[in-house]
Amino acid sequence: MRKILLIEDRATRQEQFFNQTQIELNSYSDILDNMINEKYNNIIQKLKENTFDFKEYEVIICHKSAFKDDNITILKNIEKYCKDTHKVFILFSGGIDGNYYLEEDNYIFMELNSQRLYSENIELFLEDFRNGNIHPLILSYGTKWKINILLNILEKINLILDSEPKESILYKRFKSNSNIELIEKLDIDIYQVALDGRKISKDEMKKLRDSILESIKKMSV
């Protein structure tokens, strides 16, 4: 069975958040290995020796500074493993203010705040995973994750339209600044941009923007 690995060096942090939300992770033990307390002590030694077997895990979640003096080395090892095997790698920390998401070559990396991870969103993510899906952005945005992604993209497109003096820009630049590649994860119908060579015109940006806005309205009903 596919599983999720959660590595937390401070069990009291987890307990504090879950006392507020009344979340109980033990009910997800069939899909989640919650490495706290003695389990954390056991796994960290194997991670230091680089002998831990990640094979059964599809998602690896760990505190950004969980490994003390060996933190940089162990995080690099986990990152390399996830890239090589196309697994999801998620870091959390109280010092992370926003959400960072990267997806390339079937490798997904995400950073988010500890409070966001240990919110009701973690139950939604685990239930979704139990149903055979892996949508890490649920951890950031909850049930409205698709709408939130579209709203963020919509905001970025409007910013480009307002700030760009030219009538067209390189599509590569537009894609990078708008994060529209995230739309591919949403399984929704969106206007397909027509390019002029390698460039996208403002008219095409507006058509894409309007299509995204229409999808948001439909999803909000």
C-alpha positions in Angstrom: 0.0 0.0 0.0 1.2 3.5 -0.8 2.0 5.6 2.3 2.9 9.1 3.5 5.9 9.7 5.7 5.7 12.5 8.2 8.9 13.4 10.2 8.4 15.7 13.1 11.2 16.4 15.6 8.9 18.3 18.0 5.9 16.2 19.0 4.7 19.0 21.3 4.2 21.3 18.3 2.0 18.6 16.7 0.1 18.1 19.9 -0.5 21.8 20.4 -2.0 22.3 17.0 -4.1 19.2 17.2 -5.5 20.1 20.6 -6.9 23.2 18.9 -8.3 21.4 15.8 -9.2 18.0 17.5 -7.5 16.2 14.6 -6.4 12.6 15.3 -3.8 11.1 13.0 -3.9 7.6 14.5 -7.0 6.9 12.4 -4.8 7.3 9.3 -2.1 4.8 10.4 -2.9 2.6 7.3 -1.6 5.3 5.0 0.5 7.5 7.3 3.7 6.9 9.3 3.8 9.7 11.8 7.5 9.7 13.0 7.4 11.5 16.4 9.0 10.7 19.8 10.7 7.3 19.8 9.8 6.7 16.1 11.6 10.0 15.2 14.7 8.9 17.2 14.8 5.6 15.4 14.4 7.1 11.9 16.9 9.9 12.3 19.8 7.4 13.0 19.0 5.6 9.7 18.8 8.9 7.9 22.2 9.9 9.2 23.6 6.6 7.9 21.6 7.0 4.6 20.1 3.5 5.1 16.4 4.3 5.5 14.2 2.7 2.8 11.7 5.2 1.4 10.3 2.7 -1.1 6.8 2.5 0.2 6.3 6.2 0.5 4.7 8.4 -2.2 4.9 11.6 -0.1 7.6 12.7 2.3 6.8 15.5 4.7 9.3 16.8 7.2 10.1 19.7 9.4 12.6 22.0 7.7 15.1 21.8 10.5 14.3 18.3 11.8 17.8 16.9 11.5 19.9 19.2 13.6 23.6 19.2 12.7 23.0 16.8 9.8 20.1 18.9 8.4 21.6 20.0 5.1 23.0 16.6 4.2 19.8 14.7 5.0 17.5 17.1 3.3 19.7 17.0 0.2 19.6 13.2 0.3 15.8 13.2 0.6 15.5 15.7 -2.2 17.7 13.7 -4.5 15.7 10.5 -3.8 12.4 12.3 -4.5 13.7 13.8 -7.7 15.1 10.4 -8.9 11.9 8.5 -8.0 9.3 11.2 -8.8 8.0 11.4 -5.3 6.4 14.4 -3.5 8.7 16.3 -1.0 7.1 18.7 1.4 8.9 20.9 4.0 7.1 22.8 6.8 8.3 25.4 9.3 6.9 28.1 11.5 9.3 30.4 9.8 7.7 30.0 6.4 5.3 32.9 5.7 3.8 31.9 2.4 3.4 28.8 0.3 6.0 27.7 -2.3 5.1 25.1 -4.9 7.4 23.6 -7.6 6.6 20.9 -10.1 9.0 19.7 -12.8 9.8 16.4 -14.4 7.2 14.6 -12.3 8.8 15.8 -9.1 6.8 18.0 -6.7 8.3 20.2 -4.0 6.4 22.3 -1.6 7.0 24.5 1.4 4.3 25.7 3.8 3.8 27.0 7.3 3.5 24.6 10.2 0.1 26.0 11.2 -1.2 25.5 7.7 0.0 21.9 7.6 -1.5 21.0 11.0 -4.8 22.5 10.2 -8.0 20.7 9.0 -6.3 20.6 5.6 -4.2 17.7 6.6 -7.3 15.5 7.1 -8.6 16.6 3.7 -5.2 15.7 2.1 -5.1 12.3 3.9 -8.7 11.4 2.9 -7.9 12.4 -0.7 -4.8 10.3 -0.7 -6.7 7.3 0.7 -9.0 7.7 -2.3 -6.0 7.2 -4.6 -5.1 10.9 -5.3 -2.1 13.0 -4.5 -3.0 16.7 -4.5 -0.4 18.5 -2.2 -2.0 21.9 -2.7 -4.9 20.7 -0.6 -2.5 21.3 2.3 -2.3 24.9 1.4 -5.8 25.7 0.2 -8.2 23.0 1.6 -11.4 22.2 -0.3 -11.1 25.4 -2.3 -7.6 24.6 -3.6 -8.6 24.8 -7.2 -10.3 28.1 -6.8 -7.4 29.6 -4.9 -5.0 28.5 -7.6 -7.1 30.1 -10.3 -7.5 33.3 -8.2 -3.7 33.5 -7.8 -3.1 33.0 -11.5 -5.8 35.6 -12.4 -4.1 38.1 -10.2 -0.8 37.5 -11.8 -2.3 37.8 -15.3 -3.9 41.1 -14.4 -0.6 42.4 -13.0 1.1 41.5 -16.3 -1.6 43.2 -18.3 -1.4 46.4 -16.2 2.4 46.6 -16.1 3.5 45.4 -19.5 3.8 48.3 -22.0 4.2 46.1 -25.1 1.3 44.4 -26.8 2.9 41.0 -26.7 5.6 39.2 -24.7 7.5 36.0 -24.8 5.2 33.1 -23.8 8.0 31.6 -21.8 8.1 34.8 -19.7 4.4 35.0 -19.4 4.2 31.3 -18.3 6.9 31.9 -15.7 5.3 35.0 -14.3 1.7 33.7 -14.2 2.2 30.1 -13.1 -0.4 29.0 -15.6 1.2 25.5 -15.7 -0.6 24.8 -12.4 -3.9 24.8 -14.4 -3.0 21.4 -15.9 -3.5 19.9 -12.4 -7.0 21.1 -12.1 -8.7 19.1 -14.8 -10.9 21.9 -16.0 -11.6 23.4 -19.5 -9.7 26.6 -20.0 -9.2 28.7 -23.2 -6.3 27.4 -25.2 -4.0 30.3 -26.0 -3.0 30.9 -29.6 0.6 32.0 -29.9 2.2 34.3 -32.5 5.4 32.4 -32.9 6.9 32.3 -29.4 4.9 35.3 -28.2 1.5 35.8 -26.5 -0.5 39.0 -27.2 -2.4 41.0 -24.7 -5.6 40.0 -26.5 -4.9 36.3 -25.8 -4.0 37.1 -22.2 -7.4 38.7 -21.8 -9.2 35.8 -23.4 -7.4 33.4 -21.0 -8.2 35.7 -18.1 -11.9 35.8 -18.9 -11.9 32.0 -19.3 -10.3 31.6 -15.9 -12.8 34.0 -14.4 -15.7 32.1 -15.9 -14.4 28.8 -14.4 -14.1 30.4 -11.0 -17.7 31.5 -11.2 -18.9 28.0 -12.1 -16.8 26.4 -9.3 -18.1 28.9 -6.7 -21.8 28.0 -7.3 
